[in-house]
Amino acid sequence: MHGARPSASRIELRALRVRVARFTRSDARLAEPHVLELPDRPAICTAESIAVGTSPHEAGAKGDGLLLLDIADLEPGAEVRASVCIVGAGAAGITLARTLASRGVEVALLESGGLDPEPEIQALHGGEASGAAYPPLHAMRLRYLGGTTNHWEGQSALLDPEDFALRAWVPDSGWPIPYREYLRYLDEARAVCELGSGSFDYSEVARQRTLAPFPPLAGLEPVVLRFSPPTRFGRRYRAELESHARIRCVLHATCLRLAASENGGSVVRADAGSLDGRRIRVVADRYVLAAGAIENARLLLLSTRPSGVALGNDHGLVGRYFMEHPYVELRYTVLSDDRTNAYFVEPSVGDGADRLRRDARLVPDARASMRILNHSFYFARLRQMPPNVTLGDRLVRLWDKARDKLFRDEGPPNHFVLRLRLEHAPHADSRVVLADDEDAFGLRRARVEFRFGELERRTIVAVQERVALALGEAGLGRVRLDVDEDARGWIERIGWQWHHMGGTRMHEDPRRGVVDANARVHGTSNLYVAGSSIFPTSGHANPTLSLVALTLRLADRLGTEARGATA
Amino acid sequence: MTRNEKIIDRPTRRGLLAAIAATAAAALFPKRAPATPRTSVLRRIARVGAEASEVGARYLRAEPTEADLAALEAKLVERLRAARGAIPTRLDEATRADFRRGDVVVVDGWVVSRTEARVCAVAHLLESGESG
């Protein structure tokens, strides 16, 4: 095994009780899980620390271990053993690894990329999309430590009770866990996402910060979005990943497939590889896919059991119910100069941890009575007065309470775009499938097939009309209808939030969901899924905060299981 | 009967209605370019009257049964009577009530209260002499 490296020396790490280890892209290699192989070149090696490579690094380590590795540090074909193998070091994977390790669970964390973006790694995310114009898949998700949090804006909102409820007018709605179960993990998730403790209740926020109250608009309510710094999970938690004795994070280790047992009821190992042909295997008691909604579904579809059926796909549900957050920009709304409109005219207020955006939506009763989806919107001011749409402006000025301004000659454009973000209803045919094209590993790429229906269309029309009536009734503005009753063509003008949800949806019934209420893949004993791919419905909220909360819940479950197994 | 109710009563109603339409139209369509103070208001009203008339014309094309000045007068007066205060306040209130009831029309894509649309229609009918 070591014939090619005759002059290398081997060090038993546990014997050294090392405090710090950073071997990323160095010449050091792990010959065995706790055996370091050093080449015949200078290296620092003391009882307190080990540092190799061109940029020796010491972090505040707590115990012994060899923790942030590159696949090149491992012997080809090496077998890494752990209690839990996590695929993907993004928000979910890192949160799960940190939480499990803090509870004494040995974790192997596989990350497809390294510490920085690399085009050839990023290209592994390439794929196709149909059903709607969609940006290139490879640009949407990031493959390096921290995952997609590396371009996260930090915008955060809460899922709502109705997102968890069974809504008669939304087929396949309802979560198998109660809303309070989500709330239980929210404070901890906020801490992980560095969101501070500010309220999401606007009346409370307005009182504390002496902000304008929500305008008196019939049937509408405020929605508060808060902002993480944003937390780049890779950077923020890297030192912990490097130093924690129970986390072994392997970079440039792309999970290629999960190997199932003979009867297909469990996973026996995860095969991983690098683009330069290195291969390793991870053998664990439990496996967790935390690679993003598209990749989670793709990995399951690529992981066929001896029977030929992919893991979790006994009922053909893997990849189905894939959801995004589409938005449409409805032109135009004119808002009066009345100070009551301050909430809308300046939707973003504060900065840093105090930054928030003020959105609005129809109240729950209206959403139910109109049988529409969850949503939120805000008004974005146009920089220039649009041509030939001045009637609304005149109407607003007529009824403006500041009548002395009616004849003023100049003023800022008071035309706005109503930017409406929609819940994407769960459609079985909105799905991730395997395309014919293959990636650099020879594995079939993903294709996303988007589907939308009557619910999305109805929501757009209803919000537009309700806002028009509410602003008119309050004397605060006028709305120009931008989509007609048919709303045909709205899909052509759709924008995207780049939020990926569903594909491995959660449901107690294996015929209706890929994972159960504990995020365990139906039909398997030791395979779990973390991240927004388990969301049965998408709500309107940015998913990161919520997926972190649900990952913390999964950590509770896995931690208990792992400790039970050890005992 | 209050003073404000009196001024929109029968004998003077038509003239006042025209004044309301002109005032509303002037407010609806002020000229934005700078002008000398005294002449500018008159010019504005003259110009914006045409714009209001155009909106009124569009409304009447969509709802031709409304192209009856006498009937429009009666309907507007009825709505303004239901409100209180000075004429601008009554217009404001009547407009809000329209939105509250959902009594709106779509003109050039804009969701407009019935009262607003009728004011513009009156402006059009008075200017064009098509009715009444």
Contacts between the chains, C-beta under 8 A, distances in Angstrom:
chain1	res1	chain2	res2	distance
A	218	B	100	7.3
A	389	B	108	7.9
A	389	B	109	7.6
A	391	B	28	8.0
A	391	B	55	6.4
A	391	B	107	6.8
A	391	B	108	5.5
A	391	B	110	5.0
A	391	B	112	7.7
A	392	B	110	4.9
A	394	B	27	7.6
A	394	B	28	4.1
A	394	B	29	5.3
A	394	B	30	7.6
A	394	B	51	7.9
A	395	B	28	6.4
A	395	B	110	7.0
A	395	B	112	6.6
A	395	B	116	6.2
A	397	B	27	6.5
A	397	B	28	7.5
A	397	B	30	7.2
A	398	B	24	6.3
A	398	B	27	4.2
A	398	B	28	5.1
A	398	B	91	8.0
A	398	B	116	7.8
A	399	B	91	7.7
A	399	B	92	5.3
A	399	B	95	6.2
A	403	B	27	7.8
A	403	B	88	7.1
A	406	B	27	4.8
A	406	B	30	6.1
A	407	B	30	5.0
A	407	B	41	7.4
A	407	B	44	7.4
A	408	B	30	7.9
A	409	B	31	8.0
A	409	B	32	5.4
A	409	B	33	6.8
A	409	B	34	5.4
A	410	B	32	7.0
A	465	B	111	7.5
A	468	B	99	8.0
A	468	B	104	7.4
A	468	B	111	3.9
A	469	B	99	5.1
A	469	B	100	7.6
A	469	B	102	6.2
A	469	B	104	6.9
A	469	B	111	7.3
A	470	B	99	7.8
A	472	B	95	7.1
A	472	B	96	7.1
A	472	B	98	7.5
A	472	B	99	3.4
A	472	B	104	7.1
A	472	B	111	6.6
A	472	B	113	6.1
A	473	B	96	5.1
A	473	B	99	3.9
A	473	B	100	4.7
A	474	B	96	7.3
A	475	B	92	6.3
A	475	B	95	7.4
A	475	B	96	5.7
A	478	B	110	5.8
A	478	B	111	6.6
A	478	B	112	7.4
A	479	B	110	7.3
A	479	B	111	5.3
A	480	B	108	7.8
A	480	B	109	4.4
A	480	B	110	4.9
A	480	B	111	7.4
A	481	B	106	6.1
A	481	B	109	5.4
A	481	B	110	7.7
A	481	B	111	6.3
A	482	B	109	7.5
